[in-house]
Amino acid sequence: MFEELLPEQHGEKALPYDTLVERSEGYSGSDIRLVCKEAAMQPLRRLTSVLESSLEQLPDNELPKVGPITPDDIEIALKNTRPSARLHAHRYEKFNTDYGSQILG
């Protein structure tokens, strides 16, 4: 999912997909999608900050470009996004206990 939602950016530092997989243990698919969206927003937030701090209005041809997603952006996204599946784990375990299949030995 990470490689699909955060594709490699040619000419940029490679994203740490292996680390992402390890650090997202317990995350649902929806949680992973949220991490990727959060990481993708970081370059836009940096650009917004630069534009808001500019004292004068820049012509269109001088506007800064949106930068690439960096490993630091992913770190921020992981810190800001918690796995939701753990919040409901007790409900899933109870459901499995009540209705799940049992392995007969």
Disulfide bonds with the S-S distance in Angstrom:
none
